[in-house]
Amino acid sequence: MQERIKQLENKARSLDPDVETRALLRDQVIRYADKFLAWLPGAPAYIAPTDNVPDSDDLSISEDPVDLMSALEVLGKKVDYSGVTMSSGHLAFIPGSGLYASALADYLAAITNRYVGVRFASPGGVDIERKLIRWMADFVGYPADAAGDLTSGGSIANLVGVVTARDCHDLRAANFSRTVVYMTGQTHHSIEKALRIAGLKECIRRYIPLDDYCRMQAGALEDAIRNDRKSGLYPWLIVASAGTTDTGAVDPLIAISDIARVYRLWLHVDGAYGVPFALCEPGKKILEGIERSDSIILDGHKALFLPFGSGTVLVRNGQQMKKSHDYGASYLQDIGTFDSPDEIYPAELTPELSRPFRGLRLWLPLKLAGVAPFRAALEEKLLLARYFYEQVKQIPGFTTGPYPDLSIVTFRYVPDYGDANEFNRKLNTSIQQDGRIFLSSTVLDGKFTLRLAILGLRTHKDTIDLVLEILKEKAIAIEKSG
Ligand SMILES: *Cc1c(COP(=O)(O)O)cnc(C)c1O
């Protein structure tokens, strides 16, 4: 047996490279990353997925090792051939960015592999995550006893918010079908998903009508709640959007929070896309009232430019969040001797137990740059949207949707003759085929509509001017061909 153990040890040791091997591996990875970043500025914003379908054995797992060079070569060929989310011309959906300092932080987080769920395991790590939660709670205006968690993204953050709201209202399964949730047709689908996962599939949804700015009509919300109460139903949750994914509209948070307080409903604000705009002055104004909500979510991987996997949920009353998520286990009894029962630890605020040290990828960029460049970048994106809104109207044939609340602009081309929907579909396709920029489309009021989402870290005025030029060029070409 001892011989077998020795054999196994020798085999297993290849998982833990020595210092020379580490240097070799690290250098290759850094060279690869630098090459990617050097290629990025001119990289196409869009490449049709069918052009290069990754499908071959070199992605499969086998018993035999390959060297890093070959593995990176495969990665370059099969995965990293298109800029898409990282490029300046990516203006579709909600663009993602990825900060260099976050990548370095992820490296460190994986090397040191701190567990930051409880103070016992990493007091400093817990403090870092707390400071980040406090920083976000401060810029949304939440009180000192608010709590929050760094999640993998907005969907899980919404789930935590919904579950906390459900438990705060002490909803019982037997009554679910009499309980009512209020949202709009523009509410992100992850709310519907969260309701179902939280066991609330049977509760009644009311989709409150939108005004001309695609925002929830507060008056209609109040009417709906009143009617439902009169009918003996139990209204308990309002989901407001602070930046809808479709148009970037911010629901009237002051009016909605007034209604939530009068009728004692939980107000959850889905600000996955929009909440970080509270860091800049014009954004702060638009988001006024957000501090009066009961829970808020935001995505660091959207308007804080972090790599994917960075969400946050904040709950005004931290104890309520804890009540829904705390736990105990005999094998964890040692923790209790170090973690004071009066304090709330990250692991008590989430469905997760073991999770990565997510805070580091937000903490390091904030430390290295300070907050000012983030504020500047957000105000820049917001003003770029207003600039585009003014400019695109000047191009003959183009009309716009509502004035942008944040950094998404909706617009379309209205041809003199023929089907406008068909025209815009063609326009969208021809922009994608061109590849220099990448827009996406939606349907508003039954109309095929183009949308420009300005959120990329590398998207500046030159890109917006290029968009205007491409729109002009493509619209003329389609007019001529039709
Ligand atoms: C992106 C988004 C979500 C979902 O967040 P993920 O991080 O993708 O899970 C939820 N709500 C809104 C408004 C969003 O824009």
The ligand as a Gaussian input file, in Angstrom:
#p B3LYP/6-31G(d) Opt

LIG

0 1
 C      -29.011000      42.138000     -16.529000
 C      -30.228000      42.362000     -15.747000
 C      -30.686000      41.412000     -14.836000
 C      -30.055000      40.055000     -14.695000
 O      -28.765000      40.142000     -14.185000
 P      -27.690000      38.988000     -14.447000
 O      -26.468000      39.562000     -13.838000
 O      -27.582000      38.831000     -15.930000
 O      -28.157000      37.767000     -13.777000
 C      -31.780000      41.717000     -14.059000
 N      -32.411000      42.914000     -14.207000
 C      -32.012000      43.845000     -15.085000
 C      -32.758000      45.135000     -15.180000
 C      -30.910000      43.601000     -15.893000
 O      -30.522000      44.523000     -16.787000

